[in-house]
């Protein structure tokens, strides 16, 4: 009796899995497919609290890689995302913690890809700075926002810097002020 029951259960499970595999296809969630007409479509919206810096703030910034405005936001990005904290209170050792690592890694990948494109003369320096400026503004706005779906999309496309840049272009920034 037990052997027949086990055999019947096993055959029912096998039939169910076979019919499931033939009738249902797996569904991928949070995958963004962009087409030529869909590249600029807004998918996320973040509130930006960072305005352009005043000329007095820009005077103290020295950078030979970017303009002063982009350097200001890049320094702000690094200060916001990379945090040093004490391991144990009172202990002088500190550890480095990266807040929202998916966004941080995407920005670093985009920076590297834009620098390579400029060196290969594929895009101009001003175009590269404009793109990177938007990426920095989005990343600074996303730090205090609910950005789980954005982070999942970035993580899904982490190997493709063009797709990462397209995802940052799909973010609409609204000023708080």
PyMOL commands that set and color helices and strands:
alter all, ss='L'
color gray80, all
select helices_A, chain A and resi 2-23+55-59+68-81+101-119+125-142+148-156+161-169
alter helices_A, ss='H'
color red, helices_A
select strands_A, chain A and resi 44-48+82-86+94-98+171-175
alter strands_A, ss='S'
color yellow, strands_A
deselect
rebuild
show_as cartoon
